[in-house]
Amino acid sequence: MCFNHKGKEMKKKPNALQRERFKYFSELASELEREGKYLQASDAWDKALKFATNPLNQKWCESRYEFCEKRA
């Protein structure tokens, strides 16, 4: 957690590396899904989730992870 000079919690802005990693793992997961490699895709969605900063992306990663786990 980050705090400002008054001790209030600040939302940390995602850095370029974090965005890059999210993009990499989400694209990899999508490709693996299309190839029918659901176990590997679920692992990639789980990794993408760790780098997702936006609640919508987080929810998407969770739902794709669950889908792939069921198909694996």
Stockholm file with secondary structure:
# STOCKHOLM 1.0

chainA/1-72         MCFNHKGKEMKKKPNALQRERFKYFSELASELEREGKYLQASDAWDKALKFATNPLNQKWCESRYEFCEKRA
#=GR chainA/1-72 SS CEECTTSCEECCCCCHHHHHHHHHHHHHHHHHHHTTCHHHHHHHHHHHHHHCCSHHHHHHHHHHHHHHHHHC
#=GC SS_cons        CEECTTSCEECCCCCHHHHHHHHHHHHHHHHHHHTTCHHHHHHHHHHHHHHCCSHHHHHHHHHHHHHHHHHC
//
